[in-house]
Amino acid sequence: MARADDDTWDLANSVGATATMVAAARAAATRRPNPVVTDPFAEPLVRAVGLDLFTRIAAGEIEPTDVQLGFPRMVDTFAARAKFFDDYFADAGATGLQQIVILASGLDSRPYRLQWPAGTVVYEIDQPEVIEFKTSTLAKIGATLGVEHRTVGIDLRDDWPAALLAAGFDIERPTAWLAEGLLIGFLPQDAELRLLDNIVSLSDSGSRLAADYGQVAGQSAQTQQQAQHMTDRWRELGMDLDIASLTYPGEHTDVAAHLWARGWNTVTSDLGDLFSGAGFAPLDDFARQGQANAIRFVRASAP
């Protein structure tokens, strides 16, 4: 079913299931010798969602090969992405930023697993049901926070800036924003632009934003064929998720260009850069043809 402005989902279906997929990949990456990302909370969260394929990946029962899932180097991709954004937060903390906002946080466990400088406040924004699921699941396993943590349960299609301000967000403090796995086709372009412009308006001098952007399921015949192949592979393994239907068609925002036009400094990277930063072997020809390789990554800072 195609996306619509009033559609709904949870962590077990539609676009919400992608958060569970990413957490499963982080769990698999955590099991590796000398992992580039360590997330002890990923596997319990995936198990609690209850999607069999992702639970087996998280538990190490399935090694997700390129051929098996139709997603070239899936675990490497999300491990490298997690490291890229973890390093972003470490750099922001080292420069004194103590106000953090994670947009569409899903099953992100950074408030629990990262070391935060004293005095840091982390805001997480997502649908109320997602926030409740994650916090209650982690409470049941005894997870503890090393940071002041404020959750904001609201759909990003609603007035989330007002809800963030009501939760105590200080517009006069510089902020480190994160939009991970959000601006890759999961919003229509007008909503992407509103989101970015809200971030700009809420950001004091010295604020930062890290994001990935592009379109994970493109509209060309080749990318549609790739998405169908991935859908078919997952269906064979018991996971019924139509990859092509998860994103909005049409043009999407060049986040780096949009922020640059508003006076922000920007540095962009591609998936190959992230692999290099994580110490992974370079992408081969097959992986470079994968949909994830069309995504770009940006770190931006406000003047």
C-alpha positions, -999 to +999 in steps of 0.1 A: +000+000+000+013+035-010+022+060+017-004+087+026-003+118+048-026+103+074-012+067+074-003+049+106+023+023+115+041+007+144+074-010+149+062-042+133+048-029+100+052-004+072+079+023+077+081+015+114+095-019+107+126-003+092+136+009+127+134-027+138+155-038+108+182-012+117+182-023+153+186-059+142+216-049+121+231-031+151+226-062+172+243-083+146+272-058+144+276-059+182+282-096+181+312-092+158+348-093+171+361-057+177+327-042+167+326-006+154+293-001+173+282-017+206+245-017+213+235-041+241+199-029+239+193-036+202+186-073+205+162-070+235+143-043+217+141-063+184+129-094+204+102-073+220+089-062+186+085-098+177+093-099+139+108-133+134+133-125+106+147-095+124+148-114+157+169-142+141+193-116+126+197-099+159+202-132+177+229-143+153+208-172+140+209-157+104+240-142+088+223-117+064+243-123+032+238-101+002+221-128-018+199-140+010+183-106+018+190-086-014+205-059+007+243-056+000+263-056+032+233-047+053+250-051+087+281-032+076+259-004+063+240+003+095+270-003+117+290+023+097+260+047+098+257+042+136+294+050+141+292+081+118+264+095+140+279+083+173+311+102+163+290+133+155+276+133+190+310+128+205+324+157+185+294+179+195+299+171+232+336+179+230+328+214+218+304+220+246+270+213+231+247+199+259+213+200+243+205+171+220+174+164+199+169+130+182+141+132+157+120+100+148+141+082+174+125+048+168+146+021+185+177+044+189+193+036+223+219+064+223+205+080+255+213+047+272+245+035+255+266+066+248+287+085+273+273+120+276+291+150+291+278+162+325+248+185+321+236+171+288+199+169+281+187+145+254+152+150+238+137+121+219+108+127+195+086+100+181+051+088+181+038+083+217+034+045+212+069+041+200+083+061+229+063+041+254+073+008+239+110+016+240+111+031+274+090+003+290+110-024+273+143-010+284+130-005+319+120-042+321+156-052+314+170-028+339+186-003+315+197+029+331+203+064+318+235+084+322+219+116+310+189+138+316+163+122+292+131+140+280+108+121+257+084+140+234+056+117+222+043+133+190+040+125+153+063+147+133+034+156+110+019+175+140+032+206+158+063+190+173+082+223+178+055+234+203+057+200+220+095+202+222+094+237+237+068+225+262+092+198+273+118+224+283+138+228+251+158+260+254+159+280+221+188+301+234+212+271+238+230+256+208+216+221+199+230+190+183+201+176+161+199+142+146+177+130+117+188+095+111+169+073+087+142+100+083+149+122+053+155+093+029+120+093+013+099+086+044+084+121+043+069+140+014+091+168+002+069+196+017+072+179+051+110+176+047+112+213+040+090+222+070+111+199+092+144+215+082+130+251+084+117+243+119+152+231+129+168+262+115+143+285+133+149+266+166+187+266+164+209+291+182+243+300+168+266+271+169+239+244+166+246+214+145+226+189+125+235+154+112+213+136+088+211+111+059+191+121+029+181+110-006+157+082-015+162+047-003+137+034-029+141+054-060+117+057-089+139+044-118+132+010-133+165-002-119+158+009-083+123-004-085+136-038-096+161-038-068+133-030-043+111-058-056+140-082-054+146-073-018+109-076-011+108-111-027+138-123-007+123-111+026+089-127+018+107-160+012+120-156+048+086-149+062+088-110+063+061-094+042+073-058+037+069-041+004+101-020+002+090+002-027+058+013-009+076+026+021+087+059+006+069+089-010+075+092-048+087+123-065+115+147-057+131+148-023+152+175-006+189+179-010+194+186+027+230+199+025+220+224-003+189+235+016+209+242+048+238+259+028+213+282+013+202+293+048+238+301+058+248+268+075+282+252+068+279+217+055+301+187+049+288+158+029+298+121+028+287+090+009+284+054+020+319+046+008+332+074+031+314+058+061+328+024+053+363+039+052+357+057+085+346+024+101+376+005+088+355-017+065+366-031+032+355-009+003+322-015-015+324-038-044+305-033-077+275-052-065+272-031-033+277+001-052+245-007-072+225-012-040+198+013-030+216+023+002+245+037-019+223+064-033+220+080+002+241+109+012+252+120+047+256+156+060+270+173+090+260+209+092+266+238+116+247+270+121+265+304+118 
